[in-house]
Amino acid sequence: MSTLRINGEAREVPADLSVRDLLSHLGRDPEQPGVAVAVNDRVVRRALWDETAVPADARVEIITASQGG
């Protein structure tokens, strides 16, 4: 297990997850449009989610775009 700071909250997750695996582990649909992920202040392009590992102690921001007024 490793501890990540996800959207400002400390969370224990399995070690050695890719960005896509992390989203799935958190119950998020990696195929959902409008989702952006940054790891340690660097945006990870969706095309790289499978191959981008999330290091232990990383800061992860997950943002979902929404419409509204």
C-alpha positions in Angstrom: 0.0 0.0 0.0 1.0 3.6 -0.5 -0.4 6.9 0.7 -1.4 9.4 -1.9 -2.8 12.9 -1.5 -5.9 12.8 -3.8 -7.7 16.1 -4.2 -6.1 17.2 -1.0 -7.1 14.2 1.1 -4.7 11.4 2.2 -5.8 8.0 0.8 -4.2 4.6 1.2 -4.2 2.8 -2.2 -2.4 -0.3 -3.6 1.2 0.4 -4.7 2.3 0.6 -8.3 -1.0 1.8 -9.9 -1.2 3.4 -13.2 -3.4 6.5 -13.5 -6.1 4.5 -15.2 -5.9 1.8 -12.4 -6.1 4.5 -9.8 -9.2 5.9 -11.3 -10.8 2.5 -11.4 -9.7 1.8 -7.8 -11.4 5.0 -6.7 -14.7 3.9 -8.4 -14.3 6.5 -11.2 -14.9 5.5 -14.9 -11.7 6.1 -16.8 -13.6 6.3 -20.0 -15.8 9.2 -18.8 -15.3 12.3 -20.9 -14.3 15.5 -19.3 -11.9 14.0 -16.7 -8.4 15.5 -16.2 -5.7 14.1 -13.9 -2.5 15.8 -12.7 0.2 13.9 -10.8 2.6 16.1 -8.8 1.4 19.2 -10.6 1.8 17.8 -14.1 -1.2 17.1 -16.2 -1.2 13.5 -17.6 -2.6 13.2 -21.1 -5.4 10.6 -21.3 -3.4 8.7 -23.9 -0.7 8.1 -21.3 -3.0 7.0 -18.4 -2.2 3.3 -18.9 1.6 3.7 -18.9 1.9 6.5 -16.3 2.7 5.1 -12.9 1.5 7.0 -9.8 4.5 7.1 -7.4 4.2 6.6 -3.7 3.5 9.9 -1.8 2.3 11.6 -5.0 -0.2 14.5 -5.1 -3.0 13.7 -7.5 -5.7 16.0 -8.6 -8.7 14.6 -10.4 -11.0 17.1 -12.0 -14.3 16.5 -13.8 -15.7 19.1 -16.1 -19.4 19.8 -15.7 -21.9 22.1 -17.4 -24.1 24.6 -15.7 -24.8 28.1 -15.2 
